[in-house]
Amino acid sequence: MPKALNCTQAMKFFTKELWLDAQNTNRTSELHLREKAASYAYRAQLDALRSRLSDEAFQFVCSADVHDGELLKLAIVDGSPSQCVERWS
C-alpha cells in the first residue's frame, strides 16, 4: 500500500502568508521581492529535478497551469512501454 501524503503540509515557496499579502491592493516593493525570491527558489528546485524527469515531463511541469491541481495517479515503469501492464484509464 502506498504511503499517504501529509495534505496539511505547508507550501514551501508560495506560502499562505505570501498569498495573503499579495491580495492587498497596496502592493509594496518588499512584497514584489518576496514573490520574486519565491519564484526563483521554486525554479531552482525544479531545475534540480530535471535529470530525474523525461524531457516531456519536465516541460509539462514547467509550463502547465496546475494551480489547485490534484495528482490522481502516478505510474513509474521500469522497462519498455510494452512491458507495462497497467495503462492510464
C-alpha positions as CSV (number, residue, x, y, z in Angstrom):
1,M,0.0,0.0,0.0
2,P,1.5,3.4,-1.0
3,K,2.4,5.8,1.8
4,A,-0.2,8.5,2.3
5,L,0.9,12.1,1.8
6,N,0.6,14.7,4.5
7,C,-2.0,17.0,2.9
8,T,-1.7,19.5,5.8
9,Q,2.0,20.2,4.9
10,A,2.6,23.9,4.3
11,M,3.6,25.2,0.9
12,K,7.4,25.6,0.7
13,F,7.7,28.6,-1.6
14,F,4.3,30.2,-2.3
15,T,3.2,30.3,1.3
16,K,-0.2,31.2,2.7
17,E,1.3,34.4,4.2
18,L,2.7,35.4,0.8
19,W,-0.6,34.7,-0.9
20,L,-2.5,36.7,1.7
21,D,-0.1,39.7,1.4
22,A,-0.5,39.5,-2.4
23,Q,-4.2,40.1,-2.0
24,N,-3.5,43.6,-0.7
25,T,-4.2,46.3,-3.3
26,N,-1.4,48.4,-1.8
27,R,1.4,46.2,-3.0
28,T,4.9,47.1,-1.8
29,S,8.4,46.6,-3.4
30,E,9.1,44.3,-0.4
31,L,6.2,42.1,-1.4
32,H,7.4,42.1,-5.0
33,L,10.9,41.0,-3.9
34,R,9.4,38.2,-1.7
35,E,7.4,37.0,-4.7
36,K,10.5,37.0,-6.9
37,A,12.5,35.2,-4.3
38,A,9.8,32.5,-4.0
39,S,9.7,32.1,-7.8
40,Y,13.5,31.8,-8.1
41,A,13.7,29.3,-5.3
42,Y,10.8,27.2,-6.8
43,R,12.6,27.3,-10.2
44,A,15.9,26.3,-8.7
45,Q,14.3,23.2,-7.0
46,L,12.5,22.4,-10.3
47,D,15.8,22.6,-12.2
48,A,17.4,20.3,-9.7
49,L,14.8,17.6,-10.6
50,R,15.4,17.9,-14.3
51,S,17.8,14.9,-14.6
52,R,15.1,12.8,-12.9
53,L,12.4,13.6,-15.4
54,S,11.9,12.9,-19.1
55,D,12.1,16.0,-21.3
56,E,8.3,15.7,-21.8
57,A,7.5,15.5,-18.1
58,F,9.9,18.4,-17.3
59,Q,8.3,20.6,-20.0
60,F,4.9,19.8,-18.6
61,V,5.7,20.8,-15.0
62,C,7.4,24.0,-16.3
63,S,4.5,25.1,-18.4
64,A,1.3,23.5,-17.2
65,D,-1.0,25.6,-15.0
66,V,-1.8,23.2,-12.3
67,H,-2.9,25.8,-9.7
68,D,-5.1,24.0,-7.3
69,G,-4.4,20.8,-9.2
70,E,-4.6,17.3,-7.8
71,L,-2.3,14.4,-8.8
72,L,-4.6,11.5,-9.1
73,K,-2.2,8.9,-10.4
74,L,1.5,8.4,-11.0
75,A,2.9,5.3,-12.6
76,I,6.6,4.7,-12.7
77,V,7.5,1.9,-15.1
78,D,10.9,0.2,-15.4
79,G,11.5,-1.2,-18.9
80,S,9.9,-0.7,-22.3
81,P,6.3,0.6,-22.6
82,S,5.3,-2.7,-24.0
83,Q,6.1,-4.3,-20.6
84,C,3.7,-2.0,-18.8
85,V,0.6,-4.0,-17.7
86,E,-1.3,-1.1,-16.2
87,R,-2.3,1.7,-18.5
88,W,-3.8,5.1,-17.8
89,S,-7.6,4.9,-17.7
